[in-house]
Amino acid sequence: MRIDLITLFPDFFTTPLQSGLLGKALAKNIAAVNLVNPRDFATDKHRRVDDEPYGGGVGMVMKPEPIFAAVESLPRLEPREVIYLTPQGERMTQPLFRHLAANYQQIVMICGHYEGVDERVMHLVTREVSLGDFVLTGGEIPALTLINGVVRLLPGTVGKAESLVAESFEAGLLDYPHYTRPAQFRDWKVPDVLLSGNHREIARWRYQQQLDRTRSRRPDLLESETQIPD
């Protein structure tokens, strides 16, 4: 998969893209991330990428010309999704990550700043995505989250593919609690069932824990059906 990031701050991604499983996946060419600064496509002597909004108001708006030029400079792989990171978009979810990982060869992400981008940039965009119901200084943090969530689902990123199955949101439930050595730490013991060796009882206990946790922490997951995004 090819991932292109249109960002005014490419240095923001340097360390995260070299770290952990994500860094290893990129080193193995499971995915490739290309950073593009729209300022490189500005045509005036000051290399401006923003301007005052028509109609007045506070803040600045990112100009359309550098963004269009940046996106149009990219090679095109099909199928391709062009994503604008914005609080107005659909929320990031595990089903969205699965959909993107399974269906696209190229993902282009546009990271907005200031008051956002000129509305005409939406003619480039095929999907708007939000990290949540809050406002950040720019689209870089949401973009990094989306990269991490999608790349970890690509074959070869995670050593044991089955570990992607039994985790939060994959079955519409939160994950069950995990324990490791020592069997007792201070006053807390590992549940006896996990030490029993009875795999059927362990599976039953884990599933019950998933149900209990989801009911108490995210009952909305039990009330809604998981749907694959368009």
Residue frames as a rotation matrix with the C-alpha (Angstrom) as fourth column:
MET 1
0.575 0.818 0.000 0.00
0.818 -0.575 0.000 0.00
0.000 0.000 -1.000 0.00
ARG 2
-0.558 -0.687 0.467 1.15
0.669 -0.704 -0.236 3.53
0.491 0.181 0.852 -0.79
ILE 3
0.465 0.643 -0.608 0.26
0.870 -0.459 0.180 6.32
-0.163 -0.613 -0.773 1.64
ASP 4
-0.391 -0.534 0.750 0.79
0.652 -0.736 -0.183 9.95
0.649 0.417 0.636 0.63
LEU 5
0.182 0.382 -0.906 0.62
0.925 -0.380 0.025 12.70
-0.335 -0.842 -0.422 3.24
ILE 6
0.005 -0.103 0.995 0.00
0.518 -0.851 -0.091 16.28
0.856 0.515 0.049 2.22
THR 7
0.653 0.153 -0.742 1.31
0.757 -0.155 0.635 18.17
-0.018 -0.976 -0.217 5.25
LEU 8
0.739 -0.388 0.551 2.93
-0.213 -0.910 -0.356 21.49
0.640 0.146 -0.755 6.13
PHE 9
0.309 -0.600 0.738 4.91
-0.945 -0.105 0.310 19.70
-0.108 -0.793 -0.600 8.84
PRO 10
0.587 -0.093 -0.805 6.59
-0.340 0.874 -0.348 16.59
0.735 0.477 0.481 7.40
ASP 11
-0.506 -0.859 0.075 9.09
-0.411 0.164 -0.897 16.51
0.758 -0.484 -0.436 10.27
PHE 12
-0.013 0.603 0.798 6.22
-0.999 0.017 -0.030 15.66
-0.032 -0.798 0.602 12.60
PHE 13
0.854 0.502 -0.135 6.16
-0.517 0.849 -0.110 12.14
0.059 0.164 0.985 11.17
THR 14
0.115 -0.907 -0.405 9.89
-0.733 0.198 -0.651 11.35
0.671 0.372 -0.642 11.20
THR 15
-0.733 -0.470 0.491 10.21
-0.679 0.465 -0.568 9.54
0.039 -0.750 -0.660 14.54
PRO 16
0.038 0.803 0.594 6.76
-0.674 0.460 -0.579 7.87
-0.738 -0.378 0.559 14.67
LEU 17
0.795 0.312 -0.520 7.22
-0.606 0.437 -0.664 6.35
0.020 0.844 0.537 11.22
GLN 18
-0.051 -0.891 -0.451 10.52
-0.590 0.392 -0.706 4.81
0.806 0.230 -0.546 12.32
SER 19
-0.619 -0.197 0.760 9.27
-0.785 0.160 -0.598 3.34
-0.003 -0.967 -0.254 15.60
GLY 20
-0.234 0.568 0.789 7.76
-0.543 0.597 -0.591 0.04
-0.806 -0.567 0.168 16.71
LEU 21
-0.142 0.282 0.949 5.77
0.525 0.834 -0.170 -2.28
-0.839 0.474 -0.267 14.48
LEU 22
0.863 0.476 -0.167 4.92
0.146 -0.552 -0.821 0.59
-0.483 0.684 -0.546 12.16
GLY 23
0.329 -0.833 -0.445 8.59
-0.832 -0.479 0.282 1.34
-0.448 0.277 -0.850 11.55
LYS 24
-0.510 -0.516 0.688 9.31
-0.212 0.851 0.481 -2.35
-0.834 0.099 -0.543 10.93
ALA 25
0.298 0.716 0.632 6.40
0.556 0.408 -0.724 -2.64
-0.776 0.567 -0.277 8.49
LEU 26
0.904 0.004 -0.427 7.63
-0.284 -0.740 -0.610 0.33
-0.318 0.673 -0.668 6.48
ALA 27
-0.061 -0.998 -0.035 11.19
-0.816 0.030 0.577 -1.03
-0.574 0.064 -0.816 6.52
LYS 28
-0.541 -0.064 0.838 9.85
0.174 0.967 0.187 -4.30
-0.822 0.247 -0.512 5.07
ASN 29
-0.919 0.181 -0.349 7.93
-0.393 -0.464 0.794 -2.37
-0.018 0.867 0.497 2.36
ILE 30
-0.578 0.815 0.037 4.58
0.772 0.560 -0.301 -3.67
-0.266 -0.146 -0.953 3.60
ALA 31
0.727 0.680 0.093 3.53
0.672 -0.678 -0.298 -0.07
-0.139 0.279 -0.950 3.08
ALA 32
-0.462 -0.837 0.294 5.29
0.867 -0.496 -0.047 3.06
0.185 0.233 0.955 1.85
VAL 33
0.539 0.598 -0.594 4.68
0.715 -0.697 -0.053 6.54
-0.446 -0.396 -0.803 3.24
ASN 34
-0.328 -0.574 0.750 5.46
0.870 -0.494 0.003 9.57
0.368 0.654 0.661 1.09
LEU 35
0.096 0.292 -0.951 5.53
0.730 -0.671 -0.132 13.06
-0.677 -0.682 -0.278 2.64
VAL 36
-0.263 -0.081 0.961 4.61
0.851 -0.490 0.191 16.04
0.456 0.868 0.198 0.48
ASN 37
-0.418 0.077 -0.905 4.73
0.589 -0.736 -0.335 19.66
-0.692 -0.673 0.262 1.63
PRO 38
0.471 0.669 0.575 2.22
0.874 -0.264 -0.409 21.85
-0.122 0.695 -0.709 -0.24
ARG 39
0.640 -0.307 -0.705 4.48
-0.055 -0.933 0.357 24.83
-0.767 -0.190 -0.613 0.42
ASP 40
-0.447 -0.850 0.277 6.82
0.195 0.210 0.958 23.36
-0.873 0.483 0.072 -2.21
PHE 41
-0.385 0.393 0.835 4.07
0.922 0.201 0.330 23.98
-0.038 0.897 -0.440 -4.77
ALA 42
0.516 0.508 -0.690 3.33
0.495 -0.834 -0.243 27.60
-0.699 -0.216 -0.682 -3.85
THR 43
0.297 -0.339 0.893 4.10
0.941 -0.054 -0.333 29.89
0.162 0.939 0.303 -6.78
ASP 44
0.878 0.011 0.478 4.56
0.005 -1.000 0.015 33.31
0.478 -0.011 -0.878 -5.15
LYS 45
0.031 -0.992 0.121 7.90
-0.182 -0.125 -0.975 34.53
0.983 0.008 -0.184 -3.80
HIS 46
-0.293 -0.084 0.953 6.76
-0.934 -0.189 -0.304 34.15
0.205 -0.978 -0.023 -0.18
ARG 47
-0.777 0.025 -0.629 5.55
-0.068 0.990 0.123 30.57
0.626 0.139 -0.767 -0.77
ARG 48
-0.616 0.617 0.490 2.22
-0.764 -0.318 -0.561 31.32
-0.191 -0.720 0.667 0.85
VAL 49
-0.876 0.361 -0.321 -0.17
0.226 0.893 0.390 28.47
0.427 0.269 -0.863 1.48
ASP 50
-0.214 0.830 -0.515 -2.88
0.952 0.061 -0.299 30.41
-0.217 -0.554 -0.804 3.33
ASP 51
-0.813 0.041 0.581 -4.88
0.184 -0.928 0.323 33.59
0.553 0.369 0.747 2.97
GLU 52
-0.838 0.541 0.077 -7.69
-0.351 -0.426 -0.834 35.55
-0.418 -0.726 0.546 4.62
PRO 53
-0.558 0.690 0.461 -11.21
0.708 0.685 -0.169 34.16
-0.432 0.232 -0.871 4.24
TYR 54
-0.768 0.461 0.444 -13.65
0.093 -0.606 0.790 35.78
0.633 0.648 0.422 1.85
GLY 55
0.257 0.966 -0.022 -16.50
0.283 -0.054 0.957 37.35
0.924 -0.252 -0.288 3.77
GLY 56
0.004 -0.343 0.939 -14.33
-0.757 -0.615 -0.221 38.21
0.654 -0.710 -0.262 6.74
GLY 57
0.938 0.306 -0.162 -13.80
-0.109 0.704 0.702 36.33
0.329 -0.641 0.694 9.97
VAL 58
0.472 -0.786 0.400 -10.93
-0.759 -0.132 0.637 35.24
-0.448 -0.604 -0.659 12.17
GLY 59
0.200 -0.503 0.841 -8.11
0.061 0.863 0.501 32.95
-0.978 -0.049 0.204 11.15
MET 60
-0.318 -0.410 -0.855 -6.65
-0.867 -0.239 0.437 31.96
-0.383 0.880 -0.280 7.83
VAL 61
0.716 0.589 0.376 -7.67
-0.309 0.750 -0.585 29.40
-0.626 0.302 0.719 5.22
MET 62
-0.312 -0.843 0.437 -5.36
0.095 0.430 0.898 27.08
-0.945 0.322 -0.054 3.29
LYS 63
-0.100 0.202 -0.974 -5.28
-0.845 -0.535 -0.024 28.02
-0.526 0.821 0.224 -0.39
PRO 64
0.752 0.498 0.432 -6.48
-0.233 0.814 -0.533 25.51
-0.617 0.300 0.728 -3.00
GLU 65
0.743 -0.399 -0.537 -3.67
-0.599 -0.039 -0.800 25.88
0.298 0.916 -0.268 -5.57
PRO 66
-0.308 -0.942 0.134 -0.79
-0.927 0.266 -0.265 24.34
0.214 -0.205 -0.955 -3.57
ILE 67
-0.215 0.280 0.936 -2.96
-0.513 0.783 -0.352 21.47
-0.831 -0.555 -0.025 -2.36
PHE 68
0.848 0.529 -0.040 -4.25
-0.282 0.385 -0.879 20.67
-0.449 0.756 0.475 -5.84
ALA 69
0.469 -0.743 -0.478 -0.71
-0.754 -0.055 -0.654 20.82
0.460 0.667 -0.587 -7.23
ALA 70
-0.425 -0.643 0.637 0.61
-0.884 0.447 -0.139 18.56
-0.196 -0.622 -0.758 -4.46
VAL 71
0.118 0.560 0.820 -2.07
-0.285 0.810 -0.512 15.92
-0.951 -0.173 0.255 -4.97
GLU 72
0.931 0.307 -0.198 -1.86
-0.252 0.149 -0.956 16.08
-0.264 0.940 0.217 -8.77
SER 73
0.162 -0.950 -0.268 1.92
-0.966 -0.098 -0.238 15.57
0.199 0.297 -0.934 -8.61
LEU 74
-0.209 -0.228 0.951 1.44
-0.657 0.753 0.036 12.09
-0.724 -0.617 -0.307 -7.15
PRO 75
-0.881 0.018 -0.474 1.40
-0.339 0.675 0.655 8.89
0.332 0.737 -0.589 -9.17
ARG 76
-0.052 0.957 0.284 -2.08
-0.998 -0.039 -0.050 7.41
-0.037 -0.287 0.957 -9.17
LEU 77
-0.969 -0.159 -0.191 -2.71
-0.155 0.987 -0.035 3.86
0.194 -0.005 -0.981 -7.99
GLU 78
-0.100 0.993 0.057 -6.17
-0.905 -0.114 0.410 2.37
0.414 -0.011 0.910 -8.15
PRO 79
0.450 0.857 0.251 -8.20
0.623 -0.503 0.599 1.88
0.639 -0.113 -0.761 -6.13
ARG 80
-0.702 -0.703 0.113 -7.35
0.483 -0.587 -0.650 5.13
0.523 -0.401 0.752 -4.35
GLU 81
0.496 0.785 -0.371 -8.94
0.835 -0.314 0.451 7.04
0.238 -0.534 -0.811 -1.47
VAL 82
-0.495 -0.577 0.650 -8.25
0.322 -0.816 -0.480 10.75
0.807 -0.028 0.590 -0.88
ILE 83
0.270 0.555 -0.787 -8.95
0.906 0.130 0.402 11.58
0.325 -0.822 -0.468 2.76
TYR 84
-0.179 -0.243 0.953 -9.26
-0.125 -0.956 -0.267 15.00
0.976 -0.167 0.141 4.35
LEU 85
-0.434 -0.032 -0.900 -8.68
0.827 0.383 -0.412 14.94
0.358 -0.923 -0.139 8.12
THR 86
-0.622 0.347 0.702 -11.33
-0.279 -0.936 0.215 17.19
0.732 -0.062 0.678 9.66
PRO 87
-0.919 0.335 0.207 -13.51
-0.149 0.189 -0.970 17.29
-0.364 -0.923 -0.124 12.81
GLN 88
-0.129 0.930 -0.343 -16.49
-0.892 -0.260 -0.370 17.35
-0.434 0.258 0.863 10.44
GLY 89
-0.380 -0.096 -0.920 -15.72
-0.737 0.633 0.238 13.90
0.560 0.768 -0.311 9.03
GLU 90
0.715 0.564 -0.413 -16.84
-0.261 0.764 0.591 10.43
0.648 -0.315 0.693 10.02
ARG 91
0.537 -0.504 0.676 -15.18
-0.794 -0.029 0.608 9.08
-0.287 -0.863 -0.416 13.14
MET 92
-0.347 -0.725 -0.594 -12.28
-0.756 0.592 -0.280 6.70
0.555 0.352 -0.754 12.87
THR 93
0.534 0.498 0.683 -13.36
-0.772 0.616 0.155 3.17
-0.343 -0.610 0.714 13.77
GLN 94
-0.368 -0.654 0.661 -11.91
-0.330 0.756 0.565 -0.30
-0.869 -0.010 -0.494 13.52
PRO 95
0.347 0.530 0.774 -14.31
0.577 0.530 -0.622 -1.17
-0.740 0.662 -0.121 10.67
LEU 96
0.939 -0.067 -0.337 -13.02
-0.275 -0.736 -0.619 1.87
-0.206 0.674 -0.709 8.77
PHE 97
0.010 -0.999 0.035 -9.41
-0.840 0.011 0.542 0.72
-0.542 -0.035 -0.839 9.25
ARG 98
-0.257 -0.062 0.965 -10.32
0.161 0.981 0.106 -2.76
-0.953 0.183 -0.242 8.02
HIS 99
0.740 0.620 0.262 -12.14
0.391 -0.079 -0.917 -1.32
-0.548 0.781 -0.301 5.01
LEU 100
0.741 -0.513 -0.433 -9.19
-0.648 -0.716 -0.261 0.86
-0.176 0.473 -0.863 3.99
ALA 101
-0.211 -0.887 0.410 -6.63
-0.685 0.434 0.585 -1.91
-0.697 -0.157 -0.699 4.55
ALA 102
-0.206 0.201 0.958 -8.60
0.299 0.945 -0.134 -4.40
-0.932 0.259 -0.255 2.47
ASN 103
0.519 0.702 0.488 -9.77
0.672 0.019 -0.741 -2.24
-0.529 0.712 -0.461 -0.43
TYR 104
0.978 -0.110 -0.177 -7.18
-0.181 -0.870 -0.458 0.36
-0.104 0.480 -0.871 -1.41
GLN 105
0.458 -0.876 0.151 -3.75
0.853 0.386 -0.351 0.38
0.249 0.290 0.924 -2.98
GLN 106
-0.637 -0.646 0.421 -3.23
0.526 -0.763 -0.376 4.09
0.564 -0.018 0.825 -2.29
ILE 107
0.492 0.701 -0.517 -4.41
0.871 -0.388 0.302 6.42
0.012 -0.598 -0.801 0.45
VAL 108
-0.459 -0.538 0.707 -3.80
0.481 -0.819 -0.311 10.15
0.747 0.198 0.635 0.10
MET 109
0.259 0.517 -0.816 -4.30
0.965 -0.182 0.190 12.22
-0.050 -0.836 -0.546 3.26
ILE 110
-0.107 -0.196 0.975 -4.65
0.320 -0.935 -0.153 15.99
0.941 0.296 0.163 3.36
CYS 111
-0.192 -0.056 -0.980 -3.75
0.981 -0.024 -0.191 17.54
-0.013 -0.998 0.060 6.72
GLY 112
0.429 0.455 0.780 -5.54
0.491 -0.843 0.221 20.80
0.758 0.289 -0.585 7.24
HIS 113
-0.529 -0.538 -0.657 -4.43
0.849 -0.336 -0.408 23.75
-0.002 -0.773 0.635 9.40
TYR 114
-0.985 0.153 0.078 -5.67
-0.157 -0.986 -0.056 27.16
0.068 -0.067 0.995 10.53
GLU 115
-0.284 0.953 0.110 -9.42
-0.733 -0.141 -0.665 27.39
-0.618 -0.270 0.738 9.84
GLY 116
0.298 0.352 0.888 -9.21
0.225 0.878 -0.423 24.51
-0.928 0.325 0.182 7.39
VAL 117
-0.737 -0.558 0.382 -8.91
0.445 0.025 0.895 24.33
-0.509 0.830 0.230 3.61
ASP 118
-0.626 0.494 -0.604 -10.63
-0.728 -0.648 0.225 26.23
-0.280 0.580 0.765 0.83
GLU 119
0.119 0.803 0.583 -13.90
-0.444 0.568 -0.692 24.40
-0.888 -0.177 0.424 0.16
ARG 120
0.619 0.126 -0.775 -12.89
-0.785 0.113 -0.609 23.76
0.011 0.986 0.169 -3.45
VAL 121
-0.554 -0.832 0.031 -10.30
-0.829 0.548 -0.112 21.26
0.076 -0.088 -0.993 -2.20
MET 122
-0.163 0.574 0.802 -13.29
-0.467 0.671 -0.575 18.99
-0.869 -0.469 0.158 -1.50
HIS 123
0.696 0.367 -0.617 -13.39
-0.709 0.216 -0.672 18.28
-0.113 0.905 0.410 -5.25
LEU 124
-0.227 -0.846 -0.482 -10.23
-0.757 0.464 -0.459 16.21
0.612 0.261 -0.746 -4.66
VAL 125
-0.717 -0.148 0.681 -11.55
-0.676 0.386 -0.628 14.45
-0.170 -0.911 -0.376 -1.55
THR 126
-0.371 0.587 -0.719 -13.37
-0.273 0.671 0.689 11.12
0.888 0.452 -0.089 -1.54
ARG 127
0.358 0.475 -0.804 -13.75
0.655 0.485 0.579 10.76
0.665 -0.734 -0.138 2.24
GLU 128
-0.011 -0.314 0.949 -13.63
-0.537 -0.799 -0.270 13.06
0.843 -0.513 -0.160 5.27
VAL 129
0.266 -0.021 -0.964 -12.40
0.559 0.818 0.136 11.49
0.786 -0.575 0.229 8.52
SER 130
0.361 -0.069 0.930 -12.28
-0.632 -0.751 0.190 12.73
0.685 -0.657 -0.315 12.11
LEU 131
-0.663 -0.613 -0.429 -10.34
-0.005 0.576 -0.817 11.48
0.748 -0.540 -0.385 15.13
GLY 132
-0.426 0.576 -0.697 -13.20
0.905 0.283 -0.319 12.56
0.013 -0.767 -0.642 17.40
ASP 133
0.507 0.747 0.430 -15.49
0.690 -0.651 0.317 15.37
0.517 0.136 -0.845 18.45
PHE 134
0.562 -0.421 -0.712 -12.78
0.390 -0.624 0.677 17.88
-0.730 -0.658 -0.186 19.26
VAL 135
0.962 -0.233 0.141 -10.48
0.001 -0.513 -0.858 20.29
0.273 0.826 -0.493 17.44
LEU 136
0.405 -0.906 -0.124 -6.69
0.731 0.239 0.639 19.95
-0.549 -0.349 0.759 17.14
THR 137
0.124 -0.441 -0.889 -4.11
-0.227 -0.885 0.407 22.33
-0.966 0.152 -0.210 15.71
GLY 138
-0.240 -0.223 -0.945 -3.85
-0.963 -0.067 0.261 20.31
-0.122 0.973 -0.198 12.50
GLY 139
0.708 0.642 -0.295 -4.49
-0.696 0.705 -0.139 17.03
0.119 0.303 0.946 10.76
GLU 140
-0.158 -0.888 -0.433 -1.13
-0.735 0.398 -0.549 15.39
0.659 0.231 -0.715 11.51
ILE 141
-0.699 -0.084 0.710 -2.14
-0.641 0.515 -0.569 13.57
-0.318 -0.853 -0.414 14.70
PRO 142
0.386 0.876 0.291 -5.30
-0.543 0.470 -0.696 12.10
-0.746 0.111 0.657 13.12
ALA 143
0.594 -0.208 -0.777 -3.29
-0.731 0.264 -0.629 11.15
0.336 0.942 0.004 10.01
LEU 144
-0.527 -0.850 -0.003 -0.70
-0.744 0.463 -0.483 9.32
0.411 -0.252 -0.876 12.10
THR 145
-0.368 0.497 0.786 -3.48
-0.595 0.524 -0.609 7.50
-0.714 -0.692 0.103 13.94
LEU 146
0.692 0.685 -0.226 -5.05
-0.590 0.357 -0.725 6.40
-0.416 0.635 0.651 10.68
ILE 147
0.173 -0.726 -0.665 -1.71
-0.795 0.296 -0.530 5.21
0.582 0.621 -0.526 9.29
ASN 148
-0.726 -0.484 0.488 -1.04
-0.687 0.534 -0.493 3.15
-0.022 -0.693 -0.720 12.41
GLY 149
-0.089 0.801 0.592 -4.53
-0.551 0.455 -0.699 1.64
-0.830 -0.388 0.401 12.45
VAL 150
0.782 0.400 -0.478 -4.45
-0.603 0.294 -0.741 0.66
-0.156 0.868 0.471 8.78
VAL 151
0.070 -0.847 -0.526 -0.85
-0.810 0.259 -0.525 -0.54
0.582 0.463 -0.669 8.42
ARG 152
-0.587 -0.309 0.748 -1.07
-0.749 0.557 -0.357 -2.85
-0.307 -0.771 -0.559 11.44
LEU 153
0.337 0.804 0.490 -3.85
-0.414 0.594 -0.690 -4.73
-0.846 0.030 0.533 9.61
LEU 154
0.512 -0.192 -0.837 -1.79
-0.838 0.099 -0.536 -5.32
0.186 0.976 -0.110 6.46
PRO 155
0.984 -0.119 -0.132 -0.42
0.133 0.986 0.101 -8.87
0.118 -0.117 0.986 6.11
GLY 156
0.265 -0.960 -0.092 3.04
0.666 0.251 -0.702 -9.20
0.697 0.125 0.706 7.61
THR 157
0.020 -0.256 0.966 2.90
-0.405 -0.886 -0.226 -6.26
0.914 -0.387 -0.121 10.03
VAL 158
0.294 0.157 0.943 1.79
-0.949 0.160 0.270 -8.24
-0.108 -0.975 0.196 13.08
GLY 159
-0.672 -0.740 -0.041 3.72
-0.740 0.667 0.086 -11.47
-0.036 0.088 -0.995 13.66
LYS 160
-0.871 0.452 0.194 0.69
0.409 0.884 -0.224 -13.61
-0.273 -0.116 -0.955 14.53
ALA 161
-0.791 0.577 0.202 -2.30
-0.161 -0.516 0.841 -12.74
0.590 0.633 0.501 12.40
GLU 162
-0.090 0.814 -0.573 -4.66
0.649 0.484 0.586 -14.42
0.755 -0.319 -0.572 14.88
SER 163
-0.563 -0.167 -0.810 -3.78
0.786 -0.411 -0.462 -11.75
-0.256 -0.896 0.362 17.44
LEU 164
-0.973 0.232 0.010 -5.74
-0.209 -0.895 0.395 -9.28
0.100 0.382 0.919 15.29
VAL 165
-0.395 0.872 -0.290 -8.92
0.151 0.372 0.916 -11.29
0.906 0.318 -0.278 15.73
ALA 166
0.318 0.498 -0.807 -9.33
0.843 0.242 0.481 -11.41
0.435 -0.833 -0.342 19.52
GLU 167
-0.790 -0.530 -0.309 -9.03
0.612 -0.710 -0.348 -7.74
-0.035 -0.464 0.885 20.37
SER 168
-0.344 0.703 -0.622 -11.27
0.260 -0.565 -0.783 -4.78
-0.902 -0.431 0.011 21.09
PHE 169
-0.023 0.556 -0.831 -13.87
-0.649 -0.640 -0.410 -3.93
-0.760 0.530 0.376 18.43
GLU 170
-0.831 -0.341 -0.439 -13.04
-0.554 0.443 0.705 -6.84
-0.046 0.829 -0.557 16.10
ALA 171
-0.751 0.627 -0.208 -16.14
0.548 0.767 0.334 -8.77
0.369 0.137 -0.919 17.20
GLY 172
0.029 0.773 0.634 -18.15
0.039 -0.634 0.772 -5.76
0.999 0.002 -0.049 18.30
LEU 173
0.899 0.217 -0.380 -16.89
0.356 0.142 0.924 -6.26
0.254 -0.966 0.051 21.87
LEU 174
0.536 -0.761 0.365 -14.10
-0.819 -0.574 0.004 -4.88
0.207 -0.301 -0.931 24.01
ASP 175
-0.097 -0.695 -0.713 -11.09
-0.329 0.698 -0.636 -7.08
0.939 0.173 -0.296 24.69
TYR 176
0.844 0.300 -0.445 -10.85
0.253 0.508 0.823 -9.41
0.473 -0.808 0.352 27.70
PRO 177
0.734 -0.606 0.305 -8.27
-0.655 -0.513 0.555 -8.78
-0.180 -0.608 -0.774 30.49
HIS 178
0.586 -0.641 -0.495 -4.75
-0.031 0.593 -0.805 -10.12
0.810 0.487 0.327 30.00
TYR 179
0.830 -0.367 0.420 -2.30
-0.462 -0.031 0.886 -11.48
-0.312 -0.930 -0.196 32.57
THR 180
0.454 -0.744 -0.490 1.30
-0.157 0.475 -0.866 -12.68
0.877 0.469 0.099 32.55
ARG 181
0.247 -0.438 -0.865 3.90
0.850 0.527 -0.024 -13.78
0.466 -0.729 0.502 35.12
PRO 182
-0.968 -0.250 0.018 4.08
-0.205 0.748 -0.631 -13.64
0.145 -0.615 -0.776 38.10
ALA 183
-0.416 0.851 -0.322 0.94
0.537 0.515 0.668 -15.56
0.734 0.105 -0.671 39.05
GLN 184
0.608 0.571 -0.552 0.64
0.792 -0.377 0.481 -13.32
0.066 -0.729 -0.681 42.11
PHE 185
-0.440 -0.672 0.596 1.71
0.527 -0.730 -0.434 -9.67
0.727 0.123 0.676 42.31
ARG 186
-0.805 0.129 0.579 1.24
-0.517 -0.629 -0.580 -8.01
0.289 -0.766 0.573 45.70
ASP 187
-0.582 0.627 0.518 -2.33
-0.320 0.409 -0.855 -8.89
-0.747 -0.663 -0.037 46.70
TRP 188
0.313 0.735 -0.601 -3.56
-0.844 -0.075 -0.531 -9.63
-0.435 0.674 0.597 43.19
LYS 189
-0.395 -0.382 0.835 -3.68
-0.052 0.917 0.395 -13.14
-0.917 0.113 -0.382 41.78
VAL 190
-0.796 0.151 -0.587 -4.19
-0.587 0.045 0.808 -14.30
0.149 0.987 0.053 38.22
PRO 191
0.225 0.955 0.192 -7.70
-0.967 0.243 -0.077 -15.83
-0.121 -0.168 0.978 37.92
ASP 192
-0.183 -0.321 0.929 -7.56
-0.431 0.876 0.218 -19.56
-0.883 -0.361 -0.299 38.61
VAL 193
0.740 0.556 0.378 -9.26
0.064 0.502 -0.862 -20.42
-0.669 0.663 0.336 35.31
LEU 194
0.780 -0.481 -0.401 -6.28
-0.595 -0.368 -0.714 -19.07
0.196 0.795 -0.574 33.36
LEU 195
-0.284 -0.905 0.318 -3.96
-0.957 0.290 -0.027 -21.42
-0.068 -0.312 -0.948 35.25
SER 196
0.292 0.554 0.779 -6.24
-0.586 0.748 -0.312 -24.44
-0.755 -0.366 0.543 34.81
GLY 197
-0.807 -0.590 0.032 -5.11
-0.305 0.464 0.832 -25.54
-0.505 0.661 -0.554 31.35
ASN 198
-0.232 0.825 0.516 -8.78
0.704 0.508 -0.496 -26.05
-0.671 0.248 -0.699 30.41
HIS 199
-0.956 -0.290 0.036 -8.95
0.230 -0.670 0.706 -24.20
-0.181 0.683 0.707 27.10
ARG 200
-0.327 0.911 0.250 -12.72
0.627 0.011 0.779 -24.49
0.707 0.412 -0.575 26.78
GLU 201
0.435 0.475 -0.765 -13.26
0.897 -0.299 0.324 -22.92
-0.074 -0.828 -0.556 30.19
ILE 202
-0.462 -0.676 -0.574 -10.65
0.544 -0.727 0.419 -20.25
-0.700 -0.119 0.704 29.43
ALA 203
-0.883 0.176 0.436 -12.43
0.345 -0.388 0.855 -19.36
0.319 0.905 0.282 26.19
ARG 204
0.116 0.988 -0.102 -15.79
0.776 -0.026 0.630 -19.21
0.620 -0.152 -0.770 28.00
TRP 205
0.228 -0.113 -0.967 -14.31
0.840 -0.479 0.254 -16.99
-0.492 -0.871 -0.014 30.75
ARG 206
-0.782 -0.602 -0.163 -12.73
0.422 -0.703 0.572 -14.64
-0.459 0.378 0.804 28.21
TYR 207
-0.608 0.621 0.494 -15.93
0.463 -0.228 0.856 -14.26
0.644 0.750 -0.149 26.26
GLN 208
0.392 0.770 -0.502 -17.88
0.869 -0.132 0.477 -13.52
0.301 -0.624 -0.721 29.43
GLN 209
-0.140 -0.544 -0.827 -15.30
0.701 -0.645 0.305 -10.92
-0.700 -0.537 0.471 30.37
GLN 210
-0.924 -0.169 0.344 -15.72
0.378 -0.551 0.744 -9.30
0.064 0.817 0.573 26.95
LEU 211
-0.102 0.973 0.209 -19.48
0.621 -0.102 0.777 -9.12
0.777 0.209 -0.594 27.42
ASP 212
0.431 0.271 -0.861 -19.21
0.894 -0.253 0.369 -7.75
-0.118 -0.929 -0.351 30.96
ARG 213
-0.493 -0.705 -0.509 -16.65
0.593 -0.701 0.396 -5.11
-0.637 -0.106 0.764 30.01
THR 214
-0.843 0.199 0.499 -18.62
0.375 -0.447 0.812 -4.00
0.385 0.872 0.303 26.99
ARG 215
0.187 0.975 -0.121 -21.86
0.763 -0.067 0.643 -3.72
0.618 -0.213 -0.757 28.99
SER 216
0.453 -0.013 -0.891 -20.21
0.806 -0.421 0.416 -1.63
-0.381 -0.907 -0.181 31.70
ARG 217
-0.340 -0.750 -0.567 -17.87
0.386 -0.661 0.643 0.53
-0.858 0.000 0.514 29.57
ARG 218
-0.846 0.026 -0.532 -19.36
-0.469 -0.512 0.720 0.73
-0.254 0.858 0.446 26.06
PRO 219
-0.336 0.783 0.523 -22.98
0.225 0.606 -0.763 -0.45
-0.915 -0.138 -0.380 26.09
ASP 220
0.286 0.438 -0.852 -23.47
-0.661 -0.554 -0.506 1.42
-0.694 0.708 0.132 22.82
LEU 221
-0.631 -0.595 -0.499 -21.45
-0.773 0.424 0.472 -1.29
-0.070 0.683 -0.727 21.05
LEU 222
-0.867 0.358 0.346 -24.05
0.265 0.920 -0.288 -3.88
-0.422 -0.158 -0.893 22.03
GLU 223
0.033 0.954 -0.299 -26.89
0.163 -0.300 -0.940 -1.67
-0.986 -0.018 -0.165 20.83
SER 224
0.433 0.062 -0.899 -25.48
-0.757 -0.516 -0.400 -0.97
-0.489 0.854 -0.177 17.36
GLU 225
0.801 -0.159 0.577 -24.54
0.389 0.871 -0.300 -3.24
-0.454 0.465 0.760 14.50
THR 226
-0.145 -0.932 -0.333 -21.05
-0.016 -0.334 0.942 -3.00
-0.989 0.142 0.034 13.04
GLN 227
0.862 0.457 0.217 -21.19
0.238 0.013 -0.971 -1.82
-0.447 0.889 -0.098 9.44
ILE 228
-0.166 -0.903 0.396 -18.54
0.880 0.045 0.472 -1.64
-0.445 0.427 0.788 6.75
PRO 229
-0.118 0.112 -0.987 -18.06
-0.075 -0.992 -0.103 1.95
-0.990 0.062 0.125 5.53
ASP 230
0.884 0.463 0.061 -19.03
0.070 -0.001 -0.998 2.89
-0.462 0.886 -0.034 1.99
